[in-house]
Amino acid sequence: MSPFSAPKIQMPFHGQPNAYFEDSLNFLHWDAPKGAPVMHWAHANGFSGGTYAPLLSRLNGLAHIYAWDARGHGATKLTANPKELTSWSPYKDDMIRFIEKLADRHEQKIHLTGHSLGATTSILAAAERPDLVAGLVLVDPVIIPYHLGWLSAVLHRLKLPHPVGHLIRRSRRRRRVFKSRLEIAESYYGRGAFAIDDEGFLNAYLDTAIEPKEGGVGLCCQPEWESQNYIAQRHNSARALKMLDCPVTLVRAAINSTVYSSKPFMKTRQPVTFKTIADTTHFLPFEKPGEIASIITDVIMDQKSQ
């Protein structure tokens, strides 16, 4: 089946986001009435904010929705040197600068939401700047023991077995140039994150995560940068978790979740609400976007009513 002949579900929403480029950072914005809540969505490693448009568009009208392209991804042009990346702290610093602007622009705290790397980055940012954050909805964040994070680079440097060595190797082997968008689509359709794609996530990815290359088109996120994100684990998410003092909802995959332990969440200053969505993998935003959107809606509406 062609990547573009898969059945599409008629979405219960209207409106398209506007794209903006400020201070070398690219982001999408779904507008909402003045005074509406403000939400930022942070994507996973190797993707783009626009990849999640079929999910985020379901929330149109609920809030001012922002979705950035993180450093090294999408159309964002911030410096991304893999040799300099030892932790996810650069993402955290970028996010703090971005949500500072959003909080100033809208004169309110920001709801941080995100998937995988984006969810973990949201934790790090919220811990450092709780004055900017209204709450968190974390979709399968990467939570690993702190000592394993530090050990990650050592194992890789010594060429010893690495817990996510298969992901590092797969990222580095990614093809750099394709003849056309259609060729990328045919290569990616029905596999990995796009194994289930009834709602157009692959098209959204191709709209926002590829760019012209010599000889054709290729991925915005370079293979070396994507793979380095798996190695660069010297941030301390466990310590950040203990510092959270805003409402937190964690949505976990039922199969092979990257939340390796729930224990750090038990020590946060506010209780954490855990939800597991049945029959999902780490790519649950693409597999069950309606359920993710419903959870985010409930969280934001509940906090708005308080």
Backbone as numpy.savetxt, mean C-alpha at the origin, in Angstrom:
# Nx Ny Nz CAx CAy CAz Cx Cy Cz
-8.09 -16.43 -22.26 -8.93 -15.23 -22.26 -8.05 -13.98 -22.26
-8.42 -13.02 -23.06 -7.67 -11.76 -23.10 -7.75 -11.05 -21.77
-6.70 -10.34 -21.36 -6.73 -9.59 -20.10 -7.82 -8.54 -20.07
-8.33 -8.18 -21.24 -9.32 -7.12 -21.27 -10.72 -7.64 -21.59
-10.87 -8.98 -21.59 -12.18 -9.55 -21.85 -12.80 -10.16 -20.61
-12.10 -10.03 -19.47 -12.67 -10.54 -18.22 -13.93 -9.76 -17.88
-14.92 -10.42 -17.29 -16.15 -9.72 -16.95 -15.90 -8.61 -15.94
-16.52 -7.48 -16.14 -16.37 -6.34 -15.23 -17.66 -6.16 -14.44
-17.52 -5.88 -13.16 -18.67 -5.65 -12.29 -19.02 -4.17 -12.34
-20.30 -3.85 -12.47 -20.73 -2.46 -12.45 -20.58 -1.91 -11.04
-19.72 -0.93 -10.88 -19.41 -0.42 -9.56 -20.51 0.50 -9.03
-20.76 0.45 -7.73 -21.78 1.31 -7.13 -21.21 2.67 -6.76
-20.57 3.37 -7.73 -20.00 4.66 -7.41 -19.94 5.51 -8.67
-19.67 6.77 -8.48 -19.48 7.69 -9.59 -18.28 8.57 -9.26
-17.65 9.10 -10.29 -16.55 10.03 -10.06 -15.20 9.40 -10.26
-14.28 10.19 -10.80 -12.92 9.74 -11.04 -11.96 10.64 -10.26
-10.81 10.11 -9.88 -9.86 10.93 -9.13 -9.12 11.90 -10.04
-8.60 12.94 -9.45 -7.69 13.84 -10.14 -6.27 13.47 -9.77
-5.35 13.59 -10.72 -3.95 13.28 -10.47 -3.17 14.58 -10.25
-2.27 14.56 -9.28 -1.47 15.75 -8.95 -0.01 15.36 -8.81
0.87 16.32 -9.05 2.30 16.12 -8.90 2.87 17.33 -8.17
3.28 17.11 -6.91 3.81 18.18 -6.08 5.08 17.73 -5.39
6.11 18.55 -5.47 7.39 18.26 -4.79 7.90 16.86 -5.13
7.82 16.52 -6.42 8.31 15.24 -6.95 7.46 14.05 -6.51
6.32 14.30 -5.87 5.44 13.24 -5.39 4.15 13.23 -6.20
3.79 12.07 -6.72 2.55 11.92 -7.48 1.47 11.31 -6.60
0.24 11.83 -6.70 -0.86 11.25 -5.93 -2.19 11.49 -6.62
-3.16 10.66 -6.28 -4.53 10.81 -6.75 -5.38 11.38 -5.63
-6.44 12.09 -6.01 -7.36 12.65 -5.02 -8.79 12.52 -5.52
-9.60 11.83 -4.73 -11.04 11.80 -4.94 -11.63 12.90 -4.05
-12.29 13.85 -4.63 -12.80 15.00 -3.87 -14.04 14.62 -3.08
-14.33 15.42 -2.06 -15.50 15.24 -1.21 -15.93 16.61 -0.71
-17.14 16.72 -0.16 -17.59 18.02 0.35 -16.67 18.57 1.43
-16.62 19.87 1.53 -15.80 20.51 2.55 -16.21 20.01 3.94
-15.23 19.71 4.75 -15.50 19.21 6.10 -15.60 17.71 6.19
-15.58 17.01 5.05 -15.62 15.55 5.07 -14.32 15.00 5.65
-14.33 13.79 6.20 -13.09 13.19 6.69 -12.04 13.12 5.58
-10.80 12.94 5.97 -9.69 12.85 5.02 -8.97 11.52 5.24
-8.71 10.83 4.15 -8.11 9.51 4.21 -6.96 9.40 3.23
-5.88 8.75 3.66 -4.77 8.46 2.75 -4.60 6.96 2.63
-4.45 6.49 1.38 -4.21 5.08 1.12 -2.77 4.91 0.64
-2.04 3.97 1.24 -0.65 3.70 0.87 -0.54 2.28 0.31
0.03 2.17 -0.87 0.05 0.91 -1.61 1.16 -0.03 -1.16
1.13 -1.23 -1.69 2.12 -2.26 -1.39 3.36 -2.11 -2.26
4.39 -2.84 -1.92 5.65 -2.83 -2.66 5.43 -3.24 -4.11
5.96 -2.43 -5.04 5.89 -2.76 -6.46 4.66 -2.25 -7.18
3.72 -1.65 -6.47 2.48 -1.21 -7.10 2.45 0.32 -7.24
1.28 0.90 -7.21 1.09 2.35 -7.30 -0.22 2.67 -6.62
-0.42 3.94 -6.28 -1.69 4.30 -5.67 -2.85 4.02 -6.59
-2.67 4.30 -7.88 -3.74 4.11 -8.84 -4.14 2.68 -9.07
-3.26 1.72 -8.73 -3.61 0.31 -8.88 -4.87 -0.03 -8.09
-5.08 0.67 -6.98 -6.20 0.38 -6.08 -7.45 1.20 -6.41
-7.47 1.86 -7.56 -8.61 2.71 -7.91 -9.96 1.98 -7.88
-10.04 0.72 -8.35 -11.34 0.04 -8.26 -11.84 -0.13 -6.83
-10.92 -0.24 -5.87 -11.29 -0.31 -4.45 -11.61 1.08 -3.91
-10.71 2.02 -4.12 -10.86 3.36 -3.53 -12.05 4.11 -4.11
-12.38 3.85 -5.36 -13.54 4.52 -5.97 -14.85 4.11 -5.31
-14.86 2.94 -4.69 -16.05 2.52 -3.94 -16.32 3.45 -2.76
-15.29 4.15 -2.31 -15.41 5.02 -1.14 -15.70 6.46 -1.54
-15.91 6.69 -2.83 -16.12 8.04 -3.33 -17.28 8.72 -2.59
-17.01 9.90 -2.05 -18.01 10.64 -1.30 -17.92 10.44 0.20
-17.28 9.35 0.62 -17.13 9.10 2.06 -16.16 10.08 2.68
-15.08 10.38 1.94 -14.01 11.21 2.48 -13.22 11.80 1.32
-12.39 12.79 1.63 -11.35 13.18 0.69 -10.35 12.04 0.69
-10.20 11.39 -0.44 -9.33 10.21 -0.52 -8.08 10.56 -1.30
-6.95 10.33 -0.68 -5.65 10.53 -1.32 -4.94 9.19 -1.43
-4.25 8.99 -2.54 -3.49 7.75 -2.74 -2.18 8.11 -3.44
-1.08 8.02 -2.72 0.19 8.43 -3.29 0.87 7.30 -4.04
1.85 7.68 -4.85 2.84 6.75 -5.37 4.06 6.93 -4.46
4.40 5.91 -3.71 5.52 6.02 -2.79 6.84 6.16 -3.54
7.84 6.62 -2.84 9.20 6.75 -3.40 9.58 5.47 -4.16
10.06 5.66 -5.39 10.47 4.51 -6.19 9.34 3.82 -6.93
8.12 4.37 -6.85 6.95 3.73 -7.45 6.17 4.74 -8.29
5.43 4.21 -9.26 4.54 5.05 -10.05 5.24 6.24 -10.68
4.54 7.38 -10.68 5.07 8.59 -11.31 5.88 9.46 -10.35
6.00 9.06 -9.10 6.79 9.83 -8.13 8.26 9.80 -8.51
8.92 10.95 -8.39 10.31 11.08 -8.85 11.30 11.32 -7.70
10.93 11.01 -6.49 11.88 11.12 -5.38 13.03 10.13 -5.58
14.18 10.47 -5.08 15.36 9.63 -5.23 15.11 8.22 -4.67
15.49 7.21 -5.45 15.27 5.82 -5.02 16.50 5.01 -5.37
17.52 5.10 -4.52 18.77 4.36 -4.71 18.74 3.12 -3.82
18.64 1.93 -4.39 18.55 0.71 -3.57 19.72 0.56 -2.60
20.89 1.02 -2.97 22.06 0.86 -2.11 21.95 1.67 -0.81
21.08 2.67 -0.81 20.92 3.52 0.36 19.73 3.12 1.23
18.96 2.13 0.79 17.75 1.74 1.51 18.04 0.61 2.50
18.01 0.91 3.78 18.24 -0.11 4.81 17.00 -0.36 5.66
16.00 0.52 5.56 14.76 0.36 6.32 13.65 1.08 5.55
12.45 1.02 6.10 11.33 1.72 5.48 11.14 3.12 6.05
12.12 3.59 6.79 12.03 4.94 7.36 11.90 6.04 6.32
12.56 5.94 5.14 12.33 6.99 4.13 10.87 7.12 3.74
10.16 5.99 3.64 8.73 6.05 3.35 7.99 6.75 4.49
8.37 6.42 5.71 7.74 7.05 6.89 7.94 8.56 6.87
9.16 9.00 6.59 9.44 10.44 6.55 8.67 11.12 5.43
8.59 10.45 4.27 7.81 11.00 3.15 6.34 11.13 3.53
5.82 10.09 4.21 4.40 10.11 4.56 4.11 11.22 5.57
4.98 11.41 6.53 4.76 12.47 7.51 4.71 13.83 6.82
5.63 14.07 5.89 5.61 15.34 5.16 4.32 15.50 4.38
3.85 14.41 3.78 2.63 14.48 2.97 1.39 14.72 3.83
1.25 13.97 4.92 0.04 14.14 5.72 0.07 15.44 6.53
1.26 15.99 6.76 1.33 17.33 7.36 0.61 18.33 6.45
0.88 18.22 5.15 0.23 19.11 4.19 -1.28 18.87 4.13
-1.68 17.60 4.17 -3.11 17.28 4.12 -3.83 17.80 5.37
-3.21 17.61 6.53 -3.83 18.07 7.77 -3.96 19.59 7.77
-2.94 20.26 7.25 -3.00 21.73 7.17 -4.05 22.18 6.17
-4.11 21.49 5.05 -5.05 21.86 3.99 -6.49 21.67 4.44
-6.77 20.59 5.14 -8.15 20.27 5.51 -8.47 20.61 6.97
-7.47 21.03 7.71 -7.64 21.43 9.11 -8.25 20.32 9.96
-7.73 19.11 9.78 -8.18 17.97 10.58 -7.15 16.85 10.49
-7.29 15.87 11.39 -6.40 14.72 11.36 -6.76 13.80 10.19
-5.82 12.94 9.84 -5.95 12.09 8.66 -6.16 10.63 9.06
-7.06 9.95 8.38 -7.23 8.50 8.52 -6.20 7.84 7.62
-5.30 7.05 8.19 -4.28 6.36 7.41 -4.74 4.93 7.13
-4.76 4.58 5.86 -5.13 3.23 5.44 -4.08 2.75 4.45
-3.95 1.45 4.30 -2.97 0.97 3.34 -2.80 -0.52 3.39
-2.01 -1.01 2.47 -1.82 -2.44 2.25 -0.33 -2.78 2.31
0.02 -3.81 3.08 1.37 -4.36 3.10 2.39 -3.30 3.49
3.36 -2.99 2.63 4.34 -1.95 2.92 3.66 -0.64 3.30
2.58 -0.31 2.60 1.86 0.94 2.89 1.23 0.95 4.26
0.74 -0.21 4.70 0.14 -0.30 6.03 1.21 -0.17 7.11
2.35 -0.82 6.90 3.44 -0.72 7.87 3.98 0.70 7.94
4.13 1.34 6.79 4.56 2.73 6.76 3.60 3.61 7.54
2.32 3.34 7.43 1.30 4.11 8.16 1.48 3.95 9.67
1.84 2.75 10.11 2.11 2.52 11.53 3.28 3.38 11.99
4.37 3.36 11.22 5.57 4.12 11.58 5.28 5.61 11.65
4.50 6.12 10.68 4.17 7.54 10.66 3.26 7.92 11.82
2.28 7.09 12.10 1.33 7.38 13.19 2.02 7.38 14.54
3.00 6.50 14.71 3.72 6.44 15.98 4.55 7.69 16.21
5.14 8.21 15.15 5.99 9.40 15.28 5.18 10.69 15.34
4.04 10.72 14.63 3.24 11.94 14.61 1.77 11.66 14.93
1.48 11.26 16.16 0.09 10.95 16.52 -0.83 12.16 16.41
-0.27 13.36 16.45 -1.07 14.57 16.34 -1.69 14.74 14.96
-1.20 13.98 13.97 -1.70 14.10 12.60 -2.70 13.02 12.22
-2.87 11.99 13.08 -3.56 10.78 12.66 -4.84 10.54 13.46
-5.95 10.36 12.73 -7.25 10.10 13.35 -7.44 8.62 13.66
-6.86 7.76 12.85 -7.01 6.32 13.05 -6.34 5.57 11.93
-6.25 4.25 12.08 -5.56 3.40 11.11 -6.45 2.23 10.70
-6.47 1.95 9.40 -7.02 0.69 8.88 -5.88 0.03 8.12
-5.38 -1.06 8.65 -4.19 -1.73 8.14 -4.59 -3.03 7.45
-4.29 -3.14 6.17 -4.64 -4.34 5.41 -3.39 -5.19 5.23
-3.32 -6.24 6.00 -2.20 -7.19 6.00 -0.84 -6.48 5.99
-0.55 -5.71 7.03 0.77 -5.08 7.13 1.86 -6.13 7.29
3.09 -5.72 7.01 4.23 -6.62 7.20 4.74 -6.41 8.63
4.46 -7.36 9.49 4.86 -7.29 10.90 5.75 -8.49 11.19
7.05 -8.24 11.34 7.98 -9.32 11.65 8.73 -8.97 12.93
9.24 -9.96 13.63 10.02 -9.67 14.84 11.20 -8.75 14.52
11.48 -7.84 15.44 12.50 -6.82 15.20 13.86 -7.43 14.91
14.23 -8.46 15.65 15.56 -9.05 15.45 15.70 -9.68 14.07
14.59 -10.19 13.51 14.65 -10.77 12.18 14.82 -9.68 11.13
14.28 -8.50 11.41 14.47 -7.38 10.50 15.93 -7.01 10.37
16.62 -6.93 11.49 18.05 -6.62 11.46 18.85 -7.75 10.83
18.39 -8.98 11.06 19.10 -10.14 10.53 18.94 -10.26 9.02
17.88 -9.67 8.47 17.57 -9.80 7.06 18.74 -9.42 6.16
19.31 -8.24 6.39 20.41 -7.77 5.55 21.64 -8.65 5.69
21.89 -9.13 6.91 23.06 -9.98 7.15 22.93 -11.28 6.38
21.76 -11.90 6.45 21.53 -13.15 5.74 21.72 -12.97 4.24
21.19 -11.87 3.74 21.30 -11.63 2.30 22.76 -11.39 1.91
23.48 -10.61 2.69 24.87 -10.28 2.36 25.74 -11.53 2.38
25.46 -12.43 3.32 26.25 -13.66 3.43 25.74 -14.77 2.52
24.67 -14.46 1.76 24.07 -15.42 0.83 23.59 -16.68 1.54
23.07 -16.46 2.75 22.47 -17.55 3.52 20.97 -17.61 3.23
20.31 -18.72 3.53 18.87 -18.81 3.27 18.12 -17.65 3.92
17.27 -17.01 3.14 16.53 -15.83 3.60 15.05 -16.17 3.67
14.34 -15.72 4.71 12.91 -16.05 4.85 12.07 -15.69 3.63
12.42 -14.60 2.95 11.66 -14.21 1.77 12.59 -14.19 0.54
13.54 -15.10 0.53 14.48 -15.16 -0.59 13.79 -15.35 -1.93
12.69 -16.10 -1.93 11.96 -16.33 -3.19 11.38 -15.03 -3.73
10.96 -14.12 -2.83 10.42 -12.84 -3.27 11.53 -11.94 -3.79
12.68 -11.97 -3.14 13.83 -11.18 -3.59 14.24 -11.62 -4.99
14.37 -12.92 -5.18 14.79 -13.44 -6.49 13.76 -13.14 -7.56
12.49 -13.30 -7.24 11.44 -13.05 -8.22 11.42 -11.58 -8.63
11.59 -10.69 -7.66 11.61 -9.26 -7.98 12.77 -8.91 -8.89
13.94 -9.44 -8.59 15.13 -9.11 -9.39 15.05 -9.66 -10.80
14.26 -10.71 -10.98 14.16 -11.31 -12.32 13.08 -10.67 -13.17
12.37 -9.68 -12.62 11.28 -9.08 -13.38 11.79 -8.53 -14.72
11.03 -8.77 -15.73 11.38 -8.28 -17.06 11.31 -6.76 -17.08
12.30 -6.12 -17.69 12.40 -4.67 -17.64 11.65 -3.97 -18.77
11.63 -4.57 -19.95 11.01 -3.91 -21.10 10.10 -4.89 -21.83
8.90 -4.41 -22.14 7.94 -5.15 -22.95 7.67 -4.34 -24.23
7.24 -5.02 -25.23 6.97 -4.33 -26.50 5.79 -3.38 -26.38
4.81 -3.74 -25.53 3.59 -2.95 -25.45 2.90 -3.18 -24.13
1.92 -2.32 -23.84 1.07 -2.49 -22.66 0.34 -3.83 -22.72
-0.11 -4.20 -23.92 -0.84 -5.45 -24.06 0.04 -6.64 -23.71
1.30 -6.57 -24.05 2.20 -7.68 -23.72 2.38 -7.82 -22.21
2.46 -6.68 -21.50 2.53 -6.75 -20.03 1.24 -7.36 -19.49
0.12 -6.89 -20.03 -1.18 -7.38 -19.56 -1.29 -8.90 -19.73
-0.87 -9.39 -20.88 -0.97 -10.82 -21.14 -0.03 -11.61 -20.23
1.09 -10.99 -19.85 2.05 -11.66 -18.97 1.56 -11.71 -17.53
0.84 -10.67 -17.09 0.44 -10.55 -15.69 -0.96 -11.09 -15.41
-1.80 -11.14 -16.41 -3.19 -11.51 -16.18 -3.32 -12.94 -15.66
-4.12 -13.10 -14.60 -4.38 -14.42 -14.04 -3.28 -14.95 -13.16
-2.32 -14.07 -12.78 -1.19 -14.51 -11.96 -1.00 -13.56 -10.79
-0.43 -14.08 -9.71 -0.06 -13.24 -8.57 -1.20 -12.38 -8.08
-0.94 -11.09 -7.97 -1.95 -10.15 -7.47 -3.17 -10.11 -8.37
-2.99 -10.47 -9.63 -4.09 -10.37 -10.59 -4.64 -11.74 -10.97
-4.47 -12.70 -10.07 -5.05 -14.02 -10.29 -6.56 -13.94 -10.37
-7.14 -13.04 -9.58 -8.57 -12.74 -9.63 -8.69 -11.28 -10.01
-9.28 -11.01 -11.16 -9.35 -9.61 -11.60 -10.66 -9.32 -12.32
-11.75 -9.42 -11.57 -13.07 -9.14 -12.13 -13.38 -7.66 -12.16
-12.58 -6.83 -11.49 -12.96 -5.43 -11.32 -11.97 -4.43 -11.92
-11.02 -4.92 -12.70 -10.17 -4.01 -13.43 -8.92 -3.54 -12.74
-8.43 -4.29 -11.75 -7.21 -3.88 -11.07 -5.99 -3.91 -11.99
-5.94 -4.88 -12.89 -4.80 -4.94 -13.80 -4.77 -3.71 -14.71
-5.91 -3.33 -15.23 -5.97 -2.13 -16.05 -5.54 -0.90 -15.25
-5.97 -0.83 -13.98 -5.60 0.30 -13.13 -4.09 0.30 -12.89
-3.51 -0.87 -12.73 -2.06 -0.99 -12.58 -1.35 -0.51 -13.84
-1.83 -0.95 -14.99 -1.20 -0.57 -16.25 -1.36 0.92 -16.54
-2.41 1.52 -16.01 -2.63 2.96 -16.18 -1.63 3.78 -15.38
-1.12 3.23 -14.27 -0.40 4.07 -13.31 0.95 3.53 -12.86
1.33 2.33 -13.26 2.57 1.73 -12.75 3.53 1.30 -13.85
3.28 1.70 -15.11 4.22 1.44 -16.19 4.53 2.76 -16.88
5.62 2.79 -17.62 6.06 4.02 -18.28 6.80 3.67 -19.55
6.92 4.64 -20.48 7.68 4.37 -21.72 9.14 4.05 -21.41
9.66 3.09 -22.13 11.07 2.71 -22.02 11.65 2.60 -23.43
12.95 2.63 -23.53 13.57 2.42 -24.82 13.23 1.01 -25.31
12.58 0.94 -26.44 12.18 -0.36 -26.99 10.77 -0.77 -26.62
10.06 0.07 -25.87 8.68 -0.29 -25.52 8.22 0.37 -24.24
7.72 -0.43 -23.32 7.24 0.06 -22.02 7.77 -0.86 -20.93
7.82 -0.32 -19.70 8.29 -1.13 -18.58 7.72 -0.66 -17.28
8.10 -1.32 -16.19 7.57 -1.01 -14.88 8.23 0.24 -14.31
7.44 1.07 -13.63 7.98 2.25 -12.97 8.88 1.86 -11.80
8.47 0.86 -11.05 9.26 0.40 -9.91 10.34 -0.54 -10.40
11.60 -0.11 -10.27 12.71 -0.91 -10.76 12.89 -2.19 -9.95
13.27 -3.28 -10.61 13.43 -4.56 -9.90 14.36 -4.47 -8.69
15.44 -3.68 -8.80 16.38 -3.56 -7.69 15.75 -2.87 -6.49
14.89 -1.89 -6.74 14.22 -1.18 -5.66 13.18 -2.07 -4.99
12.40 -2.75 -5.80 11.38 -3.65 -5.24 12.03 -4.73 -4.38
13.09 -5.35 -4.88 13.73 -6.42 -4.13 14.39 -5.90 -2.86
14.94 -4.68 -2.90 15.60 -4.13 -1.72 14.61 -3.89 -0.59
13.36 -3.63 -0.92 12.34 -3.43 0.13 12.15 -4.68 0.98
12.39 -5.85 0.42 12.29 -7.09 1.19 13.48 -7.27 2.12
14.62 -6.69 1.74 15.84 -6.82 2.53 15.93 -5.74 3.59
15.45 -4.54 3.27 15.62 -3.36 4.13 14.59 -3.36 5.26
14.86 -4.09 6.32 13.90 -4.29 7.40 14.39 -3.77 8.75
15.24 -2.74 8.76 15.80 -2.26 10.03 14.89 -1.28 10.77
13.71 -1.01 10.24 12.74 -0.22 10.99 12.17 -1.08 12.12
11.68 -0.44 13.14 11.19 -1.17 14.31 9.67 -1.00 14.41
8.96 -1.83 13.68 7.50 -1.72 13.70 6.91 -2.15 15.04
7.59 -3.09 15.72 7.09 -3.53 17.03 7.09 -2.37 18.03
8.16 -1.60 18.05 8.21 -0.44 18.94 7.18 0.60 18.54
7.01 0.81 17.23 6.02 1.78 16.75 4.61 1.38 17.17
4.33 0.08 17.12 3.01 -0.40 17.50 2.67 -0.05 18.94
3.66 -0.16 19.82 3.42 0.13 21.23 3.08 1.60 21.47
3.45 2.45 20.53 3.24 3.89 20.68 1.91 4.37 20.13
1.20 3.51 19.41 -0.05 3.94 18.79 -1.09 4.27 19.86
-1.71 5.43 19.71 -2.75 5.80 20.67 -4.03 6.24 19.96
-4.20 5.81 18.69 -5.42 6.09 17.95 -6.12 4.76 17.66
-7.39 4.79 17.26 -8.09 3.55 16.93 -7.40 2.81 15.77
-7.26 1.50 15.91 -6.58 0.69 14.90 -7.46 -0.50 14.54
-7.67 -0.69 13.23 -8.33 -1.88 12.72 -7.36 -2.60 11.81
-7.13 -3.87 12.08 -6.22 -4.66 11.27 -7.00 -5.74 10.54
-6.90 -5.71 9.22 -7.58 -6.68 8.37 -6.54 -7.65 7.85
-6.70 -8.90 8.21 -5.67 -9.89 7.95 -6.14 -10.90 6.90
-5.19 -11.34 6.06 -5.49 -12.40 5.09 -5.65 -13.73 5.82
-6.49 -14.58 5.27 -6.71 -15.89 5.88 -5.58 -16.87 5.55
-4.91 -16.63 4.41 -3.88 -17.55 3.93 -2.56 -16.80 3.78
-1.51 -17.29 4.43 -0.17 -16.72 4.30 -0.12 -15.22 4.58
-0.73 -14.82 5.66 -0.71 -13.41 6.05 0.71 -12.98 6.39
1.02 -11.70 6.13 2.33 -11.14 6.49 2.33 -10.57 7.90
1.22 -10.72 8.62 1.20 -10.39 10.05 1.68 -11.63 10.77
2.99 -11.72 10.96 3.57 -12.94 11.50 3.24 -13.15 12.97
2.90 -12.07 13.66 2.52 -12.18 15.06 1.56 -11.05 15.42
0.52 -11.38 16.17 -0.43 -10.37 16.63 -0.03 -9.78 17.98
0.97 -10.38 18.62 1.32 -9.97 19.99 1.67 -8.50 20.12
2.45 -7.91 19.19 2.78 -6.49 19.36 1.56 -5.58 19.42
0.48 -5.97 18.74 -0.72 -5.15 18.73 -1.44 -5.19 20.07
-1.17 -6.21 20.86 -1.83 -6.32 22.15 -1.30 -5.29 23.15
-0.16 -4.66 22.82 0.46 -3.73 23.75 0.25 -2.28 23.35
-0.61 -2.03 22.36 -0.88 -0.65 21.96 -1.73 0.05 23.03
-1.70 1.38 23.01 -2.40 2.16 24.03 -3.91 2.11 23.84
-4.35 1.83 22.62 -5.76 1.66 22.32 -6.00 0.23 21.86
-7.16 -0.36 22.17 -7.44 -1.72 21.70 -7.43 -1.79 20.17
-6.97 -2.90 19.65 -6.92 -3.11 18.21 -8.03 -4.06 17.81
-8.77 -3.70 16.77 -9.82 -4.56 16.23 -9.23 -5.41 15.12
-9.31 -6.73 15.28 -8.77 -7.65 14.27 -9.92 -8.23 13.45
-9.70 -8.29 12.14 -10.66 -8.92 11.24 -9.89 -9.79 10.26
-10.36 -11.01 10.04 -9.77 -11.89 9.05 -10.82 -12.17 7.98
-10.45 -11.95 6.73 -11.39 -12.17 5.63 -11.13 -13.55 5.03
-12.15 -14.38 5.05 -12.02 -15.76 4.60 -11.64 -15.84 3.13
-10.91 -16.90 2.81 -10.56 -17.20 1.41 -9.76 -16.09 0.75
-8.87 -15.47 1.49 -8.03 -14.42 0.91 -6.56 -14.70 1.17
-5.72 -14.16 0.28 -4.27 -14.21 0.44 -3.79 -12.80 0.76
-2.49 -12.59 0.70 -1.94 -11.27 0.95 -2.48 -10.22 -0.02
-3.02 -10.66 -1.14 -3.57 -9.73 -2.13 -5.06 -9.48 -1.93
-5.51 -9.53 -0.69 -6.94 -9.41 -0.40 -7.59 -8.12 -0.90
-6.90 -6.97 -1.01 -7.60 -5.80 -1.57 -8.09 -6.04 -2.99
-7.37 -6.90 -3.75 -7.78 -7.20 -5.12 -8.80 -8.34 -5.15
-8.74 -9.20 -4.14 -9.62 -10.37 -4.11 -10.99 -10.04 -3.54
-11.04 -9.20 -2.50 -12.30 -8.86 -1.84 -12.40 -7.34 -1.62
-12.39 -6.56 -2.70 -12.40 -5.09 -2.53 -13.66 -4.58 -1.85
-14.78 -5.24 -2.09 -16.02 -4.81 -1.46 -15.97 -4.92 0.05
-15.38 -5.99 0.55 -15.29 -6.18 2.00 -14.30 -5.20 2.62
-13.19 -4.94 1.92 -12.23 -3.96 2.44 -12.87 -2.58 2.47
-13.56 -2.21 1.41 -14.22 -0.90 1.36 -15.27 -0.77 2.45
-16.01 -1.85 2.72 -17.03 -1.82 3.75 -16.42 -1.61 5.13
-15.29 -2.26 5.39 -14.62 -2.11 6.69 -14.13 -0.67 6.87
-13.51 -0.12 5.84 -13.02 1.26 5.92 -14.18 2.22 6.14
-15.27 2.00 5.43 -16.45 2.87 5.58 -16.97 2.83 7.01
-17.10 1.63 7.55 -17.62 1.50 8.92 -16.71 2.21 9.92
-15.39 2.03 9.74 -14.44 2.64 10.68 -14.53 4.16 10.63
-14.52 4.72 9.44 -14.54 6.18 9.32 -15.87 6.75 9.78
-16.97 6.09 9.46 -18.28 6.58 9.88 -18.43 6.49 11.41
-17.93 5.41 12.00 -18.01 5.26 13.45 -17.22 6.38 14.14
-16.02 6.66 13.63 -15.21 7.70 14.25 -15.81 9.08 14.02
-16.45 9.26 12.88 -17.07 10.54 12.59 -18.24 10.84 13.54
-18.94 9.76 13.93 -20.12 9.93 14.78 -19.77 10.16 16.26
-18.50 9.91 16.60 -18.10 10.02 18.01 -17.82 11.48 18.39
